[in-house]
């Protein structure tokens, strides 16, 4: 059983579409981390949040602690957004538990 | 990238041989992590450290040991490599600078055990 579940596993979108990736977790957490991994393999931190909403450019992350759910939204998607998006739950023991990722392809 | 490097970047070894992977950081972060990434499993925590000589096991620690004798270096050792340890290994640090709490990842080490 994985403590962190992401959906969908794969997502294809047309350029310009609004995209939502979902993350649900079962562990008690102190924060939720969204990451991006490009085909070359490098992993980049996007957001770490423990409540409410954070925005950076076209990316928005939200979290609902009561429902144990977080979403990552991409507005006006672009082919360069094509990557794997990973959520990770940080438990109170300073350990991260990762989802298996959502593979996003944005078609021009 | 918070000044994180991993060495080697690629390694091919034979079953039964010991292997040590090195993670080096330049910014004095307290928390360091070793993960492995495998298709279908995502990233999984092997071991982590919360200070010099302070380490703890993650969910997939069997067959691995770690050491942290200096703040900047976190070593992962496979005592006797097995084919099931073929994977991509990532080191990460957790930055707690001010209100920013995030993880930075190293570039990864691709290990193949034949």
Interface residues (C-beta under 8 A of the other chain):
Chain A: X31 X33 X35 X41 X42 X43 X44 X45 X48 X86 X88 X94 X95 X96 X97 X98 X99 X100 X101
Chain B: X31 X33 X35 X40 X41 X42 X43 X44 X45 X48 X50 X58 X59 X88 X90 X92 X94 X100 X101 X102 X103 X104 X105 X107 X108
